[in-house]
């Protein structure tokens, strides 16, 4: 009998500190950086974001999201035999945030590792976990996106510091006799490394290069819209589906304009797009599972519906997963 994987629980967590655009504008003005709520909303659709407090790390956010997902799935942490954390902001150089999270959960013994594909990370991690479950390498997985991007931001650069936020989202993925994950499509093109990156690194006890986020916004926008459409269509083709079979598009929450353009290319109305970018900002690998959990818990997304998840991020990476909830 063929083996499949299905999402059986979702969870998410946002740190308590919420900054509206007005809050952030005031903080930036005190540093001599000029921007406005209208400027941010018009260009990005973002109205608020959450930032962690000092001493809070990606594994702390992930722990809260995983506990919610486990509760929704009716499972104990000890029943999990695989943990994949998608993050670009790990707690430390090593060990992995997944191992730190595993210990905090008390789920020791199964495989645990981080996956780095920036904003595409959750889609990549979900596809990897699906493959491991389908081949029998795991039975129950926690797939997590967790980020503290506030610590990578240059608060003198108004074109980037207004975009990002912190948070975590998680799903429980379990082996099943019926299909849940229907198809996936993953890609990368390293020649675009420079358009979105954090070029610093640690060497001999010092930070070399620039440890803050750098982005060519126009280049990212142009590339994102095209590759997201291609990945979605390729995923549909693999699953034997068409755009009409998509009940909900849950894209990486980077910029409302990218989301609108992608939906238009897929002939989907915005009524079929889950949007949380206005309240979360861009939380990188956490954005898709955050949006998924919000939509599930609000009743917007219902069991049995087909969901297209897709993301694009630095690397340049992109990908999509089609699933039945």
Secondary structure, 3 states (H helix, E strand, C coil): CCCEEEEEEEEEECCCEEEEHHHHHHHHHHCCCCCCHHHHHHHHCCCEEEECCCCCCHHHHHHHHHHHHHHHHCCCHHHCCEEEEECCCCCCCCCCHHHHHHHHHCCCCCEEEEECCHHHHHHHHHHHHHHHHHCCCCCEEEEEEEEEHHHHCCCCCHHHHCCECEEEEEEEEEEECCCCEEEEEEEECHHHHHHEECCCEEECCEEECCCCCEECHHHHHHHHHHHHHHHHHHHHHHHCCCHHHCCEEEECCCCHHHHHHHHHHCCCCHHHECCCHHHHCECHHHHHHHHHHHHHHHCCCCCCCEEEEEEEECCCEEEEEEEEC
